Amino acid sequence: MINGLGILGWGVGGIESEAVMLGQPVSLTLPQVVGCKLVGSVNPLTTSIDIVLGITKHLRQAGIAGKFVEFFGPGVSQLSAPDRTTIANMCPEYSATVSFFPVDQVTLKHFKRTNFTQEKLELLESYMKAVKLFRNYEDPSEDPEYSEVIEINLSSMVPHVSGPKRPQDRVVVSSMKEDFQSCLDEKVGFKGFNISKEKQETRVPFRHCGQEYELAHGSVVIAAVISCTNNCNPSVMLTAGLLAKKAVEAGLVVKPYIRTSLAPGSGMVTHYLSTSGVLPYLNQLGFEVIGYGCATCVGNTAPLPEAVVDAIKQGDLVACSVLSGNRHFEGRLCDCVRANYLASPPLVVAYAIAGTVGIDFEHEPLGVTPDGKQVYLRDIWPSREEIQQTEEDTIISSIFKDLRGRMEKGNTFWNNIECPDSVLFPWDHKSTYICSPCFFSKLSKDVPPPQSIENAHALLFLGDKVTTDHISPAGSIARASAAAKYLLSKRLTPREFNSYGARRGNDAVMTRGTFASIKLQNRFIGKPGPKTLHIPSGQTLDVFEAAERYQRDGIPLIILAGKDYGSGNSRDWVAKGPYLLGVRAVIAESFEKLHKNQLVGMGIIPLEFLPGQNANSLELSGKEKFTITLPETLFERESLREQLTVKTSQGKSFFVTARLDTEMDVIFFRHGGLLRYVARTFL
């Protein structure tokens, strides 16, 4: 977010951040800087999330992976500081390293509103102008030269949602009903569900809280208003609150079986929603504060009512969730909810009231009042002037001053935490949450000689767009999973399982959770699920169980994949998990940059097929044995992106490129990973 305020910064993987805390540098190749020129005027009904999703789609199509993006042009001056931070925060979704907005008068105005002193503001402005980093977006003579320029017209941005499976698949709200219908028709893929025509009209009745209801394809069962990341902008949260107020006053309600929630990014959001007077109306519609930080969007949500789950399964329904987060990969929120849409907070409230995504807001009523009056979305959508006035009356500098004072004091619970006096962490061997990690077992001071990968089997044979959610789920722990079996062996009940995200300090749980996504598409199996083929025996097993057998027999493992392997948000367990499963290499058509770095950081070598080649063109079945020779030259600092030879047990051989892109990559890999490299510095 800081990039929206003229402060350059970018995210790194969990493994890299751990190394930095231990004194190691972060390395990167010198990036290209892409100029994104914004022109045109913003539509009055367009929210910041609409602009964010529009820019995300444009830039993802432009192919800017690993590059820096800087925004310029007259359109930038129309965007508020919160708009800019919202846009900057979404750069991982279009695979850029940074999305940057230079400082201008709008930035200074924001700092003034957030309680900066006049002295600090004058110093900041003087300094930025002196070093020529202050920008007048209306003056084209100040535009820098870029590696390339992409132009986006803000006038083309209209209200959108994004889904049903990926954040880059935008849908114009006015076409939502038609688009969802096409998703039912299309074959299973990034957009389709392949529901036959005769089953598309299925409706399943059920009882909830003593009342009769029914579900159909497109029924909304989860609606989550989340203000972190791409919806940190106060204007969109206040818009949701004002819409809720008008809806309640009109007599509209949300059906009680819909799992509604409000997860503010901070106490500040709750403060201004309360101060503006809209929080009680959100509460009346079921959007009550459930906590702060990551919640619904990582699967940390209360389970759906059993009657709802049974109805979905009975009718094999494509039930829907609508949330204002920034990620919604299939199966992440709830394993029985197949269609998940990102939307602005006010649209989340609107779809919750409608109870379905199969609605044309322009021509169909949002709901009906108790006296039979039809209410359309346009009837309760607040005007831009109303939103701006509420924001000006509510978001004032005194709030930030008060919040800063409370942050410095802390709170009673935090201040009263008892800390042990020991230098080393006192491990509790009975804990199922935090366990002593096993990454440093058998660690010697001397760096071992390089070892080639001989007669390896493929643990998984994957396709394109394998996300970090597929590799290391963060959501709930399924009752039939390998992780669940482990927790049951520790005498925990299913209600005590919690989520993978909560148990990320336990390597036994997280290793069993690696590739445990119910939506994992493994070509060895042919259907979604956390299963794979144990090639020597021909048995279909849980991924963890198969890996355990391979390790017991001393067989190294590789993974075959397609394009954009490891896309999505960064988590250290997306590399730690495969490492503990015994994976030595991943051969893919391309890698997401952060994930590539994480693999190197755990001593797993990322290998890319040569351009134009992939597993299909090379006629690989995945059931061969693979031998990858790692020559001594690979471990020389000057040897970057060296081509290696892969030989199969079927007599085929092909070249791959070792994605060791920097000198530090080479050093880390030779040590068996970044963590082991850092640990050796203490021996």
C-alpha positions in Angstrom: 0.0 0.0 0.0 2.9 2.4 0.8 3.6 2.6 -3.0 0.4 4.6 -3.4 2.0 7.3 -1.1 5.2 7.6 -3.0 7.1 5.2 -0.8 8.9 2.4 -2.7 8.5 -1.1 -1.3 7.6 -4.6 -2.3 6.7 -7.9 -0.8 9.1 -10.8 -0.4 8.4 -14.4 0.5 8.2 -15.6 4.1 11.5 -17.5 3.7 13.3 -14.3 2.4 11.9 -12.2 5.2 13.1 -14.7 7.8 16.6 -14.5 6.4 16.5 -10.7 6.4 15.6 -10.8 10.1 18.8 -12.8 10.5 20.9 -10.2 8.7 20.9 -11.4 5.1 20.3 -9.2 2.1 17.5 -9.4 -0.5 18.7 -9.7 -4.0 16.9 -9.0 -7.3 17.7 -8.5 -10.9 17.4 -4.9 -12.2 13.8 -4.7 -13.3 12.2 -3.0 -16.3 9.9 0.0 -15.4 6.6 0.1 -17.2 4.7 3.3 -17.4 1.0 3.0 -17.0 -0.7 6.1 -18.3 -4.1 6.8 -16.9 -6.4 9.0 -19.0 -10.1 9.8 -19.1 -12.6 10.5 -16.3 -13.9 8.3 -13.5 -17.6 7.3 -13.8 -19.6 8.5 -10.8 -20.9 5.0 -10.0 -17.4 3.5 -10.2 -15.7 2.5 -7.0 -12.0 2.1 -6.3 -12.4 -1.7 -6.5 -13.9 -1.4 -10.0 -10.8 0.6 -11.0 -8.5 -1.9 -9.3 -10.1 -4.9 -11.0 -10.0 -3.1 -14.4 -6.3 -2.2 -14.1 -5.6 -5.7 -12.9 -7.1 -7.2 -16.0 -5.3 -4.8 -18.3 -1.9 -5.3 -16.8 -2.2 -9.0 -16.5 -3.0 -9.2 -20.2 0.0 -6.9 -20.9 2.4 -9.5 -19.4 4.4 -7.5 -16.9 5.5 -10.2 -14.5 8.5 -9.2 -12.4 8.5 -5.6 -13.6 8.0 -2.3 -11.8 4.9 -0.3 -12.8 4.7 3.5 -12.3 1.5 5.3 -12.9 1.4 8.7 -14.7 -0.9 10.8 -16.8 -3.8 13.2 -16.2 -6.0 10.5 -14.9 -3.9 10.0 -11.8 -4.9 13.4 -10.4 -8.5 12.2 -10.2 -7.6 9.4 -7.8 -7.5 10.0 -4.1 -4.6 8.7 -1.9 -6.8 5.7 -0.7 -7.6 4.9 -4.4 -3.9 4.8 -5.2 -3.0 2.7 -2.2 -5.8 0.3 -3.2 -4.5 0.0 -6.7 -0.8 -0.3 -5.6 -1.7 -3.1 -3.2 -3.1 -5.3 -5.9 0.1 -5.6 -7.9 0.7 -9.3 -7.0 -2.5 -10.1 -8.8 -1.0 -9.0 -12.1 2.4 -10.3 -11.2 4.2 -7.0 -11.0 6.8 -6.5 -8.4 5.8 -2.9 -7.6 3.0 -0.5 -8.6 4.1 3.0 -7.7 2.5 6.5 -7.5 5.0 9.4 -7.2 4.2 12.1 -4.6 1.9 15.0 -5.6 -0.4 17.5 -4.0 -3.0 14.8 -3.4 -0.4 12.8 -1.4 0.4 15.9 0.7 -3.3 16.5 1.3 -3.7 12.9 2.6 -0.8 13.3 5.0 -2.3 16.5 6.3 -5.6 14.8 7.0 -3.8 12.0 8.9 -2.3 14.4 11.4 1.1 15.4 9.8 2.4 18.7 11.2 2.7 21.6 8.8 6.5 21.6 9.4 6.7 18.0 8.3 4.6 18.7 5.2 6.7 21.6 4.1 9.9 19.6 4.6 8.5 16.6 2.6 7.4 18.9 -0.3 10.7 20.7 -0.4 12.8 17.5 -0.3 10.7 15.7 -3.0 10.9 18.8 -5.3 14.7 19.1 -4.7 15.3 15.5 -5.8 12.8 15.8 -8.7 10.5 13.2 -7.2 7.5 15.5 -6.9 5.0 15.2 -9.8 2.4 17.3 -11.5 0.4 14.7 -13.3 -1.3 17.3 -15.5 2.1 18.4 -17.0 3.3 15.9 -19.6 6.7 17.6 -19.7 7.4 15.9 -16.3 6.7 12.4 -17.5 9.8 10.2 -17.3 11.0 7.8 -20.0 9.9 4.2 -19.4 10.9 0.8 -20.7 7.4 0.6 -22.2 4.1 2.5 -21.8 0.6 1.0 -21.4 -2.4 3.3 -21.6 -5.6 2.7 -19.7 -8.8 4.9 -20.1 -10.5 5.4 -16.7 -13.8 6.2 -18.6 -14.0 2.5 -19.6 -14.2 1.5 -16.0 -17.7 0.5 -15.0 -18.9 -1.5 -12.0 -17.5 -5.0 -12.1 -17.2 -8.2 -10.1 -14.4 -10.7 -10.6 -14.8 -14.5 -10.8 -16.0 -17.1 -10.4 -12.5 -18.6 -9.9 -9.8 -16.1 -10.6 -9.3 -12.4 -9.7 -8.4 -11.4 -13.3 -11.7 -12.7 -14.8 -13.8 -9.5 -14.6 -17.5 -9.5 -15.2 -19.5 -6.3 -15.8 -22.2 -6.1 -13.2 -24.9 -5.4 -15.8 -23.9 -8.7 -17.5 -23.6 -10.8 -14.4 -26.7 -12.8 -14.8 -25.8 -13.7 -18.4 -22.2 -14.5 -17.5 -23.1 -16.9 -14.7 -25.5 -18.7 -17.0 -22.6 -19.2 -19.5 -20.4 -20.5 -16.7 -23.0 -23.2 -16.0 -22.9 -24.1 -19.7 -19.2 -24.1 -20.3 -16.9 -27.1 -19.7 -15.0 -27.3 -16.4 -12.2 -24.7 -16.5 -11.3 -21.3 -15.2 -14.9 -20.1 -15.9 -17.0 -23.2 -16.5 -18.9 -25.8 -14.4 -20.4 -28.0 -17.1 -23.9 -28.3 -15.6 -26.3 -30.0 -18.0 -29.3 -28.1 -19.2 -31.8 -30.4 -17.4 -30.0 -29.8 -14.1 -29.7 -26.1 -14.4 -33.2 -25.5 -13.1 -32.6 -27.7 -10.0 -34.1 -26.2 -6.8 -33.6 -27.8 -3.4 -35.9 -26.9 -0.5 -34.6 -27.0 3.1 -35.6 -25.7 6.6 -33.5 -23.3 8.6 -34.5 -21.8 11.9 -38.0 -23.1 11.5 -38.5 -21.5 8.1 -38.7 -23.0 4.6 -36.2 -21.8 2.0 -34.8 -23.1 -1.3 -31.4 -23.0 -3.0 -30.6 -23.0 -6.7 -27.6 -22.6 -8.9 -26.2 -19.1 -8.2 -27.6 -18.8 -4.7 -25.5 -16.7 -2.4 -24.5 -18.5 0.8 -21.5 -16.5 1.9 -21.3 -12.7 1.9 -18.3 -11.1 3.5 -17.4 -7.4 3.7 -13.7 -7.2 4.2 -11.8 -3.9 4.4 -8.2 -5.1 4.2 -6.0 -4.8 1.1 -8.0 -3.7 -1.9 -10.9 -2.3 0.1 -9.0 -0.3 2.6 -10.4 2.8 1.0 -12.9 4.5 3.5 -15.2 5.6 0.6 -16.1 2.1 -0.4 -16.8 1.0 3.2 -18.9 4.0 3.8 -20.8 3.4 0.6 -21.6 -0.1 1.9 -22.8 1.3 5.1 -24.9 4.0 3.5 -26.4 1.4 1.2 -27.2 -0.8 4.2 -28.9 2.1 5.9 -31.1 2.8 2.9 -31.9 -0.9 2.5 -33.0 -1.3 6.1 -35.1 1.9 5.9 -36.8 0.4 2.8 -37.6 -2.8 4.7 -35.2 -5.1 2.9 -33.5 -8.0 4.7 -30.8 -10.7 4.2 -32.0 -14.3 4.4 -30.7 -15.7 7.7 -29.0 -18.8 6.2 -26.5 -16.6 4.3 -23.2 -16.5 6.2 -22.6 -12.8 6.5 -19.6 -11.2 8.1 -17.8 -7.9 8.5 -14.0 -8.1 8.9 -12.4 -4.7 9.1 -8.7 -4.4 8.4 -8.3 -2.4 11.6 -10.1 -0.7 14.5 -10.0 2.5 12.5 -12.6 1.1 10.1 -14.9 0.1 12.9 -14.4 3.6 14.4 -15.4 5.5 11.3 -18.3 3.2 10.5 -19.6 3.7 14.0 -19.0 7.5 14.0 -20.8 7.9 10.7 -23.8 6.1 12.1 -24.0 3.3 9.5 -22.6 0.4 11.6 -26.0 -0.5 13.2 -27.6 -0.8 9.8 -24.8 -3.2 8.6 -25.4 -5.2 11.8 -29.2 -5.4 11.1 -28.4 -7.0 7.8 -26.1 -9.5 9.5 -22.8 -7.9 8.7 -21.4 -7.9 12.3 -17.7 -7.5 13.1 -16.2 -10.9 13.5 -12.6 -9.8 14.1 -9.7 -8.0 12.5 -7.2 -9.3 9.9 -7.4 -12.3 7.6 -10.8 -14.1 8.0 -13.2 -15.2 5.3 -10.8 -14.8 2.4 -8.4 -17.4 3.8 -11.2 -19.8 4.9 -11.4 -18.6 8.5 -15.2 -18.4 8.5 -17.9 -20.1 10.5 -19.2 -23.2 8.9 -22.3 -23.0 6.8 -25.5 -24.4 8.4 -25.7 -28.1 7.9 -29.1 -27.8 6.1 -27.4 -25.5 3.6 -24.5 -27.8 3.0 -26.9 -30.8 2.6 -29.0 -28.9 0.1 -25.9 -27.9 -2.0 -24.7 -31.5 -2.1 -28.2 -32.9 -2.8 -28.7 -30.8 -5.8 -25.0 -30.7 -6.9 -25.5 -26.9 -6.9 -23.0 -24.2 -7.9 -23.5 -22.1 -4.7 -21.8 -18.7 -4.6 -19.9 -16.5 -2.3 -19.4 -12.8 -2.7 -16.6 -11.0 -0.8 -14.7 -7.8 -1.0 -11.2 -9.4 -0.5 -8.5 -9.7 -3.1 -8.3 -13.5 -3.6 -11.0 -16.1 -4.1 -9.5 -19.2 -5.6 -11.9 -22.1 -5.9 -12.4 -24.0 -2.7 -10.5 -21.5 -0.6 -13.5 -20.1 1.3 -15.6 -23.3 1.7 -15.2 -26.7 -0.1 -18.8 -26.8 -1.1 -18.9 -23.3 -2.6 -17.7 -23.5 -6.2 -18.3 -20.0 -7.5 -16.6 -17.1 -5.6 -16.8 -13.5 -6.7 -14.8 -10.5 -5.7 -16.9 -7.3 -5.5 -16.9 -3.9 -3.9 -18.3 -3.8 -0.3 -21.6 -2.2 -1.4 -22.1 -4.8 -4.1 -21.5 -7.6 -1.5 -24.3 -6.1 0.6 -26.5 -5.9 -2.6 -25.9 -9.5 -3.6 -26.6 -10.7 0.0 -30.0 -8.9 -0.1 -30.8 -10.4 -3.5 -29.7 -13.8 -2.4 -28.4 -14.7 -5.8 -25.8 -13.7 -8.4 -28.2 -14.5 -11.2 -29.8 -11.0 -11.1 -29.9 -8.1 -13.5 -29.8 -5.1 -11.2 -30.9 -2.7 -13.9 -34.1 -4.5 -14.7 -34.9 -6.7 -11.7 -35.7 -5.6 -8.2 -33.2 -6.2 -5.4 -36.0 -7.2 -3.1 -39.6 -6.6 -2.1 -40.6 -4.6 1.0 -43.1 -6.1 3.5 -45.9 -4.1 1.8 -45.1 -5.5 -1.6 -43.1 -2.6 -3.1 -40.3 -3.5 -5.4 -36.9 -1.9 -4.6 -34.2 -1.6 -7.2 -30.5 -1.2 -6.5 -30.6 2.3 -8.0 -33.1 3.2 -5.4 -30.7 2.7 -2.5 -27.3 3.4 -4.0 -25.9 6.5 -2.3 -24.8 9.4 -4.5 -21.1 10.3 -4.9 -21.8 13.6 -3.2 -23.4 11.9 -0.2 -20.4 9.5 0.1 -17.9 12.3 -0.1 -19.7 14.4 2.5 -19.9 11.5 4.9 -16.2 10.8 4.5 -15.3 14.4 5.1 -17.4 14.6 8.2 -16.1 11.3 9.6 -12.4 10.8 8.5 -10.7 13.6 10.3 -7.2 14.1 11.6 -8.3 13.8 15.3 -9.2 10.2 14.7 -5.6 9.4 13.6 -4.2 11.3 16.6 -6.4 9.4 19.0 -5.5 6.0 17.4 -1.8 6.7 17.5 -2.0 7.5 21.2 -3.9 4.2 21.9 -1.4 2.2 19.8 1.5 3.6 21.8 -0.2 2.6 25.1 -1.0 -0.9 23.8 -3.9 -2.8 25.5 -4.3 -4.7 28.7 -4.1 -8.2 27.2 -0.9 -7.4 25.3 0.7 -5.6 28.1 0.0 -8.4 30.6 1.5 -11.2 28.5 4.1 -13.1 30.5 7.4 -13.7 28.6 9.9 -16.3 29.6 13.4 -15.1 30.6 15.2 -17.9 28.6 17.4 -17.0 25.6 16.0 -20.0 23.6 12.4 -20.5 22.9 10.9 -23.0 25.4 9.3 -25.6 23.1 6.2 -27.3 24.4 6.4 -30.8 23.0 2.7 -31.3 23.7 1.6 -28.4 21.5 -0.1 -29.1 18.2 0.3 -25.4 17.1 4.0 -24.6 17.5 6.6 -27.3 17.1 10.4 -27.2 16.8 11.0 -27.2 13.0 12.9 -30.0 11.3 14.6 -28.0 8.6 18.0 -28.1 10.2 18.2 -31.8 11.0 21.6 -33.3 10.0 23.0 -29.9 9.3 26.8 -29.9 9.0 29.0 -26.9 9.1 30.6 -27.9 5.7 28.7 -27.4 2.5 28.0 -30.9 1.0 29.1 -31.6 -2.6 26.4 -31.1 -5.2 24.2 -34.2 -5.9 22.5 -34.9 -9.1 18.8 -36.0 -9.1 18.8 -39.6 -10.2 15.8 -41.9 -11.1 13.3 -39.5 -9.6 9.6 -40.0 -9.9 7.0 -37.3 -10.5 4.9 -36.8 -7.4 2.4 -34.7 -9.3 1.7 -33.9 -13.0 0.0 -30.5 -13.0 -1.3 -28.1 -15.6 -1.3 -24.3 -15.9 -2.1 -21.7 -13.2 -1.3 -23.8 -10.1 -1.8 -21.3 -7.3 -0.3 -21.2 -3.9 -3.7 -22.2 -2.6 -3.4 -25.4 -4.5 0.1 -26.0 -3.1 -0.5 -25.0 0.5 -4.1 -24.4 1.5 -4.8 -21.8 4.2 -8.4 -22.7 4.8 -10.2 -25.2 7.0 -8.8 -28.7 7.5 -11.0 -31.3 5.9 -12.1 -34.2 8.1 -10.9 -36.9 5.8 -7.5 -35.2 5.1 -4.1 -36.5 6.1 -3.7 -33.5 8.5 -7.1 -34.4 10.1 -5.9 -38.0 10.7 -2.8 -36.6 12.4 -4.8 -34.3 14.7 -7.2 -37.1 15.6 -4.2 -39.2 16.6 -3.4 -36.3 19.0 -6.8 -36.8 20.5 -8.3 -33.6 19.1 -11.9 -33.4 17.9 -12.9 -32.0 14.5 -14.2 -28.8 16.0 -10.6 -28.3 17.4 -8.9 -28.7 14.1 -8.9 -25.0 13.3 -7.3 -24.0 9.9 -4.0 -24.6 8.1 -3.3 -20.9 8.6 -3.7 -21.2 12.3 -1.4 -24.3 12.5 1.4 -23.1 10.2 3.8 -23.4 13.2 3.4 -27.2 13.1 5.4 -28.8 10.3 3.6 -32.2 10.8 0.2 -30.5 10.0 1.5 -28.3 7.2 3.4 -31.1 5.4 0.3 -33.2 5.4 -1.6 -30.2 4.1 0.7 -29.6 1.2 -1.2 -30.2 -2.1 -4.3 -31.0 0.0 -6.5 -28.7 -2.0 -9.8 -30.3 -3.0 -9.5 -28.4 -6.3 -6.0 -29.7 -7.2 -6.1 -30.9 -10.8 -3.5 -33.7 -11.1 -3.3 -35.4 -14.5 -2.4 -38.7 -12.9 -5.9 -38.8 -11.4 -8.1 -37.0 -13.9 -10.4 -35.3 -11.4 -9.9 -32.7 -8.7 -8.7 -33.7 -5.3 -5.6 -34.2 -3.0 -4.7 -37.5 -4.5 -1.9 -38.8 -6.7 -0.6 -42.0 -8.3 2.2 -43.9 -6.4 3.9 -45.0 -9.6 5.8 -48.1 -8.4 2.6 -49.7 -6.9 0.0 -48.2 -9.2 -2.1 -47.2 -6.2 -4.0 -43.9 -5.8 -3.0 -42.4 -2.5 -3.2 -39.1 -0.5 -0.3 -36.9 -1.7 1.3 -37.1 1.7 1.0 -40.8 1.9 2.6 -41.3 -1.5 5.4 -38.9 -0.7 6.0 -40.8 2.6 6.4 -44.1 0.7 8.8 -42.6 -1.8 11.0 -41.2 1.0 10.9 -44.5 2.8 12.2 -46.2 -0.4 14.8 -43.4 -0.9 13.3 -42.2 -4.2 13.7 -38.5 -5.0 10.7 -36.6 -6.3 10.0 -33.9 -8.9 6.9 -32.0 -10.0 5.8 -31.4 -13.6 3.7 -28.3 -14.2 2.6 -25.8 -16.9 2.6 -22.0 -17.0 2.5 -19.6 -14.0 3.3 -22.2 -11.4 3.0 -20.7 -7.9 0.8 -17.7 -8.8 -1.1 -16.1 -6.0 -0.1 -14.8 -2.6 3.2 -15.6 -1.0 3.4 -18.2 1.8 6.6 -19.8 3.1 4.9 -23.2 3.3 4.4 -23.4 -0.5 8.1 -24.2 -0.6 8.6 -25.7 2.9 5.9 -28.2 2.3 7.2 -29.7 -0.9 10.7 -29.7 0.6 9.5 -31.9 3.5 7.7 -34.1 1.1 11.0 -34.9 -0.6 10.6 -32.8 -3.8 14.0 -31.9 -5.3 13.0 -30.1 -8.5 9.9 -28.5 -10.2 9.9 -28.5 -14.0 7.4 -26.0 -15.3 6.8 -23.8 -18.4 7.1 -20.7 -16.2 7.1 -19.6 -12.5 5.6 -16.8 -10.5 8.6 -14.8 -9.4 8.0 -14.9 -5.6 7.4 -18.6 -5.6 10.5 -19.2 -7.7 12.5 -17.4 -5.1 10.9 -19.5 -2.3 11.7 -22.8 -4.0 15.4 -21.7 -4.3 15.2 -20.6 -0.6 14.3 -24.2 0.3 16.9 -25.9 -1.9 14.4 -27.0 -4.6 15.7 -26.2 -8.0 13.1 -24.5 -10.4 13.6 -25.7 -13.9 11.9 -24.2 -17.0 11.1 -26.0 -20.2 12.7 -24.3 -23.2 10.4 -21.8 -25.0 7.8 -23.6 -27.1 8.2 -26.9 -25.2 6.2 -28.5 -22.4 5.3 -31.9 -21.1 2.8 -32.4 -23.9 5.1 -31.4 -26.7 7.8 -33.7 -25.3 5.3 -36.5 -25.0 6.0 -37.1 -21.3 3.5 -39.4 -19.5 4.9 -38.3 -16.1 5.4 -42.0 -15.2 9.0 -42.1 -16.4 12.0 -41.9 -14.1 13.8 -38.7 -14.4 17.6 -38.0 -14.0 18.8 -34.4 -13.8 22.6 -34.0 -13.8 23.7 -30.9 -11.8 27.2 -30.0 -13.1 29.9 -28.3 -11.0 29.6 -25.3 -13.2 26.0 -24.8 -11.9 27.4 -23.7 -8.6 29.8 -21.1 -9.9 28.6 -17.5 -9.3 28.9 -16.6 -12.9 26.7 -19.4 -14.0 23.2 -18.0 -14.1 20.2 -19.6 -15.9 22.3 -22.5 -17.1 20.8 -25.2 -19.4 20.6 -28.7 -17.9 19.8 -32.0 -19.4 17.0 -34.2 -18.2 17.0 -37.8 -19.2 14.1 -40.2 -18.8 13.9 -44.0 -18.3 12.2 -44.2 -21.7 15.4 -43.0 -23.4 14.2 -39.4 -24.1 16.3 -36.4 -23.1 15.5 -32.7 -23.2 17.0 -29.4 -22.0 15.6 -27.2 -19.2 16.8 -23.8 -17.9 17.8 -23.6 -14.2 16.1 -20.5 -12.8 19.0 -19.5 -10.6 18.8 -15.8 -11.6 21.2 -14.1 -9.2 24.5 -14.9 -7.5 22.6 -15.2 -4.2 20.3 -17.8 -5.8 23.3 -19.9 -6.7 24.8 -19.6 -3.2 21.5 -20.4 -1.5 20.9 -23.5 -3.7 24.3 -24.8 -3.1 23.8 -24.7 0.7 20.5 -26.5 0.3 18.4 -23.4 0.8 18.5 -20.0 2.3 17.6 -21.2 5.8 20.4 -23.7 5.9 22.8 -21.1 4.5 21.9 -18.7 7.3 22.1 -21.4 9.9 25.7 -22.3 8.9 26.7 -18.7 9.6 26.0 -19.4 13.3 27.9 -22.7 13.4 
